[in-house]
Amino acid sequence: MSTILGKDEQIIKEATFTANLILFWLKANYVLTNKRVTGHTPNTLFGLIPLGNAEIAQPIKTIASVISSTKFSFLRLLVGLILVIAGFALISSFGIILLILGAVNILNCYTATFVITNNAGQSVGYEISILEKSKVVEFVNDVNKVIADL
């Protein structure tokens, strides 16, 4: 990812994450500089159809905190199970599509996230594949170090 740097801006850390277990080629890219956090994460429809990117550009001075966590989505699991059961019940070309959609939801029901909270208390979360949790924690720690040095 190429980031256009401003005056006196230096890259501290670049991170590339897999955003989705199924669409492993779609990457979320984030860059930490001495002045801001910038990057993008891919958007998908039903966790399967790519629909563009969600952009982030947050000045360091406006960030109050950054946290990482894991998140389990019971709704995704429930929808996935229903689709898988319906897919087995309708063994046909439509049933296979339901099976695939169900499997995608089940595989993506457990994710790693990092949440950026600004000085006004507004939080924005970014979901990453659970397989990338250690990289997410490392990136969050680097952002927190830069915030603490201000």
N, C-alpha and C positions, 0 to 999 in steps of 0.2 A: 504494500500500500504506500502510495506517495502522499506525504502530507506537506502542504505548503506552509512553510515556517514564516512567522512574522519577524519583525526586527528584534534582535537579541534573543531569539527563541532557540532553544537547544533541545534535541530529543534525548530524553533520559531512558525511556524503555519503549520498545515496540512489542506487541503481543498479538499472536494470531491463534484463534480458538476455533474448534469445530463446534458449530452451533446446533447441529442436529445429528443424531446417531445414524439416521437413514441417509440423509443427504450430506454425507461426510465431506464432499467437495465444496460445499458452501461454507465459507469461512467468515468469522467475525474478526475484524481487525481493529485494534485500539493502539493509540500512541499517547504516551505520557511525555509532555515537555515540561520545561521549567515554568510555563505560563498557563497550560491548559491540558485537558484530556479530550482527545478527539478520536473519531473512528466511526465504524458502522457495523451493524449486525444484519444478517439477511432476514427478511420477512417471508413466511410461507403460509399457504392456505392449507388447512388440515394437516400441517406438518409435512406435506408432500409436494406441494406445487410452489416453486419460488415466485415471489411477487415483489421483488425490489429490496431496498435496504432501509433500515432505520438509522438515521445519522445521530451522532453525538458530538457536541462541541461545547465543553463546559470549562470556563476559566477557573483556574486553581483558586483564585481569591474568593470565588463564590461557593466553593465546596465546603460544607460543614463536616461531612463524614462520608466514608466509603466503607461498606461492609460486604462480606461474602457469606453465602449460606447455601445450603442445599434445600431444595423445594420438592415436595411430593404433591402431585396434582391428582387428587382422588377422582375428580371429574373426568380427566383424560383417561384414567384407568377404567372407570365405569363405561365411558363411551367406547373405548377400545374393546372391552369385553363384550358389550352388546353387539358391536359390529362383527366381531369374530364369530359369535354364536349365530348371528343372522347370516353370515357368510357360509358357515357350515350347513345351515338349514337350506340355503338356496344354492346348492352346488351347481353353478353355471358360470357363464362369463361375468354376470353381475355379482354372483357370490364371491368370486375371486377378487373382484374390486373391493368388496366389503371386507374380506379377509385382510387385504393389504392395508386398507385404511385403519382397521382395527389394530393390526400389528404395529403400525407406525405410532398410533396413540399410546399403546402399551409401552413401547420402547422409549417414548419421550415423556413419560409421566414423572420421571425422577430427573431433575436438572440441578445444575449448579447455577447460582445467580450472583451477580454483584449489583449492589444498590448504591447509587450516588444520591446523597441528600444535600440540597443547597442551603444557603443561609436562611432562606425563608421557610424551611421545613418541608419543601416539596421533594418527594423521593421518586426516582426513576430506576426501574430494575431492568437488567439485561440478562436473559437466559442463555446459558452455555451448556453444552453436553456434559453430563456427569463425569465422563471420562477425563475431562479437562479441569477438574476441581483444583488440583494442586497448582496448575498454572494460574487459575483465577485468584487463588489465595496469594500467590506470589505477586501478581499484578496489583491487587488491592493493597498489599503491604507496601509496595513501592509508591503508590499514590498517597497513602497515609504518611509516609516518610517525607514526601515533598510538601504536604499540607502542614506537617509539624514544623518544618524548617521556615515557614513564612512568618 
